[in-house]
Every structure is written in C-alpha cells, then in structure tokens.
Amino acid sequence: MELRHLRYFVAVADTCHFGQAAATLHVAQPALSYAIRQLEAELDVTLMTRTTRQVSLTPAGLYLQAEARRILGDVDGCVDEVRRIAAGRSGLVRLGLTGIGAFSHLPRIARAVKQQLPGVELAISADMLTPTQRDALVAGEIDLGLLRPPVAGDGIEVRTIDVEPLVLAVSSDHRLASEPVVALQDLRTEPFVMYDSRDSAVNDAVLRACRSADFVPQRSHEASGTPVLLALVAAGLGVAVLPGSVRALQSAGVVIRELADAGSIEVALAWRTDDTNPLVATVSEVIADAFGLAGALLSSPNSSHKDHTHENH
C-alpha cells in the first residue's frame, strides 16, 4: 500500500466526488479512479459504492477514511519534525551552568529559547564548575556550557555573553551595610569568605582587584558553593566579593553593595568546535540575542581560549 493511494482515497472519501478530488489532487480523473481500484484490489474489499449519481463509503471505507487521516497526519508530522531538526529548530540541547548562572542567567535563556524555539527542550545541569563543564563538553555529555573563561584545552569554542561588575556582600549588621557604594580600600582589614577551590575564577578576580588596591585579602573562611558562602557572610564571619549576578540569590541577613574600582568578571557560552548539530548553533544564537549579541557568537573567528587552568563558580 502506497501513501499516494491513501492520499487519493482520503480526497475522494472527503468529497464523495471523483471529479472534485481529481481537481484538488491535480491528477486526471481516470488515473484517480484506477488508483482507488488498485487499493481495493490490494485490500480485497469494496471501499466505495459508485453509481452514476453518487459515491458513498462502505463501512470498511468509513473505517479506512478515519485511519488513513491519522496515518497521513502522523507521516506529515514526522516529515515536519525531521525538517525542523535538520534546520536546528527542534530537539534536545543539554546545557551546563555555574552555580550563580542557574539563578542569574538561566531564566533569561530559558524564556528566550521557549519563545523563539518552542520545539526545543533544554536539559539543565546546574552548579558545574568551568573545568567540569569543559570535560563534559569534550565527552559529549553536554552540548553547551555557561561558564567563566578562560577555558583550558583544545576543541572548545568560547564567546563572552555578559560582563558583570564585582560587588560586595556583607551581613545586614555590618558597618558597611548602610553604605550605597563601598571603596575597595575599606576592606583592607576585613576577613574574607572565599570559594574553597584554588582554581576559582571568582577568587582570581577578587585577588587581582585587591592587589590593585595594594593589599591581599585575609581569607578567614572558605565555602564550596555560593549559598554556603552567603550563609557564612550572614553569620558575620567575613565579607565576600562576588559577581553582580549574586543579587539573583535571596539570602536572609545579607546585603549587596556596589564596590568601587573592583573590576568585572565575564560569563561565556562554550561548545565543541567540531559539533555539527545545527540545533546547537541555533540555540547559541538565540542565547546571544537574549543578551544583545545577535549574530556575534558562531561567526567570530579566533575565539578559543587555551592554556589556562582557571575554574569558576
């Protein structure tokens, strides 16, 4: 049984008129009649009763009409989906994110993808440090990573999508909590809460900022992740300098203040350079557009970051 025969049959069944069906299908009426007879011969049933005045469906014809509509609908839907996948408009994309990124950047990303690519599903892996995301990309375990450059190793393409200022987190009863803007010099004698990873990109940025102000931060406590770090700050055990996106995390007992002359830190999108999945390219461009960088991701040359070993939070 050919799909063509089913389409011919449905056209005749819906109109109960060979002439009208032939015109709709743009085929000659004798060829259409012959195709219906072929179908009946193959099934060894009578699907239509024909008189000089009318065409009507037999019970078998009525059943086939309903089933043929369903089958043809499934086939057409399958063809459309295959074309959407090939065009990078449908499918699954696995996205890795840093801890703060899941709170600060994921909502915007998810909304943009849902609005512009409703046929795309995002599988989210959150709280992944940059080296972990790099390894997952190389292993094919994720398709895109939202991380903090630089990224070590070959085969990974990186594009900056956001640059965040560094801000100050202090307990609500801290002496600096009432100041709208704090000078980095004011932290010279303060104990610091920092990440426990020796390769943290955030720690590196904080150290650079403090050294530019001619002091080294006094590291009093360490935390494995941002929620724990903020809890230590709320407890009054130290201050923390963090990316501005930390404002997306609500933490009781902690206030965020602008920090003068502290510098900034990048957020970047990363993917495998040899990834040929058109969906990855399409989602990358949608994310770029969400951050005001339409067309700036996959077309930029010389973007791989190599020979670095920093990780991030």
N, C-alpha and C positions, 0 to 999 in steps of 0.2 A: 504494500500500500504506500503510495507516494503522498507527500504533503500537498502536492499540487492537486491531487484528486480530492483530498479533504477540503481544500480551499474552494474548489469548484463546487463540491457538494453543498457546502455551507452557503455559498452565494445563491444557489438555486433554492435550497431549503428556506432561506430567509425571505426570498421574494415569491417563491412558488411560481416562477415565470422564467423560462429558459432565455427568452429574448432579453429581458431586463438584466438577468445575471450575466449573460454574454457581454452586454454593453458595459457593465460595471467592471468585468474582468478584462475587457479589451481582447476578447477571443471570438472566433467565429462560432455561431450557434451550433453548427453541425459538429465541430470539434468538442464543444462543451457536452453535447448530448452523448457523443461517443465516450468521453471520459467518465460520465456517470454510468453508462452501461458497463464499462470496464470495471468500475468499482463494485457494482452489483454482482458482476460475474465472479470477481475475486472473492467477495464475501458469500456468494451463493445465496443471496437474499434479494427481495424486492424492497427498495428503499422509497420509491415513489410510484404512485399510480398516476398514469397520464391519460388524459382524454383530449379531445380536440378543443375543449373549452377550459380545462383547468388542470393544474398539477397539485397533488396533495401527498403528504408524507404518510407512510405506513407506520405502525408502532415501532418497528425496527428503525425506520428513518428518523422518527422523533428522538429516539434514544441516541442515535449516531449524531444528530444535529447538536445535542447538548454536549456530548463527549468531544466531538470534533472542535467545537468552540473552545472547550477547556484545553484540549491538546494544542491547538493553534495559539491560544493565548500564552501557554507555557513556553512554546517554541519562540514566539515573538519576544516574550520577556527575557528568555535566555539570550537571544541574539542581542537585545538592547544592553543587557548586563555585560556581556562579553565586550561589546563596543565601548561601554563606559570604563571597564577595567583597562582595556587597551589604550584608552585616551587619558588614563590617570584620573578618572572621576569616581571610581568605586573600589571598595576593597578594605583591607585592614592595614593600618600603619601602627607599628609598635614604637612608642615614644618614651624615652627615658628622661627624667628630670632630677635636678638637685633638690635638696630639702626645701629651701625657700622658694625655688622656682615653682614647686607644686602649688604653693599658695599665691604667689605673686603673678606668675606669667601663664600658668595653665588655664585659668578661667578665660582669659582673652583668646588664647589659642583654641580652646575647645569651642567657644562661641563662633569664632571665625570659620572653623572647619565645618561645624554643624550648619551654618548659614550658607556657605558657598559650596560645600561638598556634602550634601545630605546623604549621599550613598557611601560615605567613608566612615569607618569605625576606628576610633583611637583606643589602643590598648596601652594603659599607662603603667609605667614602672617608676615609682617615686623614690626620693631620698637616695639617689645614686650619685656617688662622688664622680668627678671627672674621669679618673683612671678606670673606674668600674664601667662607666658608660663607654669609654674607648674600647675596652676589652669586649664589651657586649656588642658593640658595632662590628668589630673585627670578626667576632664569632658568628655574626648574623642573628644574634638574639634580640636586638632592637634595630629599627630602621633609621630613627632619628634620635639625637640626643640634645637636650637643652642643658648646657654646661657653662663652666667658666674657663676660657682659654688662659694660657696655652695648653695644647694637647700634644702629648708625646707620640712619636711613631709615624710611620708612613701609612698611606691608604685612607686617611681620614681628611675630609674637607670640612672647613670651619668658616662660618660667617658670623660676625657680630650683629646682633639684632637689637641690643639695648646697652646703654651705659648708665650705671647707677652711681649716684653720689654715696660716699660713706657717711653714715650718721652715727649718733651716739645713743646708746641705750643705758639708762640709769634707773635705779629704784625710785619710786614715787616720792620718797622722803629724802632723797639725796640733795646735797647742797646746790647742785647744778640743775635740778629738776625744774626750777622756775625760770631758767634762762631760755629764751627762744632760740638763741644761737650761742654755741659754746666754741671757744678757741681751743685748738689742739693743745696749746701750751698749758691750758688749765688742767690737763690730765696728767701732767708730768709726775705728780706724786700719787696718782690713783692706782689702786690694784686693778688689774685687768682680768676679765674672764675671756678665754680664747678657746678655739677648737683644739681638740687633742691630736689631730692629725698633723704630723710635721710637714706635710706637703700641701696644707690648706692654702688655696689661692687667696682666701679672705685674710688669713693670718699674714700672708706675704704682703698684701696691700696695706694692712694695718702697720706692719713693721716699717715699710717704706715711708708711710705718712709720718710716723713718729720720729724716724731718723731724720726726716727733712725738717722736723721741728727741734732737732738736736737732743733727743732723749730716746731711751729704749724702754718700752712698756714693761711694767712689773707684772709678770704673769703669775697670778695668785691661784687661779682655778682653771680647769680645763673641762670641756664638755664634748661629747661625741656628736651632738646634733643641736640645732638651733633651739628647739623647745626646752631642752635641759639647760642650755646656756642662758636663756632668758629667765628660767626659774632661779638660777644662781644669781643673776643680776637683781631679780625681785627680792631675793633674800638679803640683799645688801652686801654680798661677798665680793663685789667688784663692778666695774663698768665694762661695757663692750662697745667696740666699733664694728659696725656691720653694714652690709649693703642696704640702700634705701628701701628695697622691697621688703625688708623685715617689718615695715609698717602694716603689711597684709596679715601678719600674725598678731592676734589679740592675746596679750599676756597681762594678767592682773598684776598690779604693783610695779609695772614697768612703763616708763615714758620715753618717747623717742624725741631727740632734739637734733636740729641741724648742727653740723660740725664744720667750722670754717677751715679752709685750706687743708682738708684731709684727702682730697683726690677722689678718684672714682674706681669702679671695677666693672668689667664687661660681662655681658651674658651673650652666649653664642649658640647657634644651631650647628650641629655636626652630623655628617652622614658619610657612608663609604664612597670613595671616589669611583669604584667600579660597580656601583649599584645601578642596574639598568631598569629597575622598576619605575615606570612613568608616574605611578602614584606618589612615590617619594618626592619626585621633583615637583609635582603639582601641590602637594601638601606643604612643601618647603616654601613655595611661592605664596601660598595663602597665609602662612605664618609671617613671612616677610611683609606682606601687605598689611597685616594686622598691626605691625609695628612701624608702619610708614616707610617700608623699604621695598616697595613693589618693583620686581624685576631685578633686584640687586643681589640676589643670592647665587643662583646657579650660573649666572653669566660672568661673574667676576673671576679673572684669572689670578694665578699665583696666590692662592689663599690658604694652602696647607700650612699648619703650624707644626714645626718639627723640633726635635732635640730639646724638649722641655719635659720636666717631670712634676709639674705642679698638679695638685688636685684641688677640689673645692667643696664648698657646702652650699 
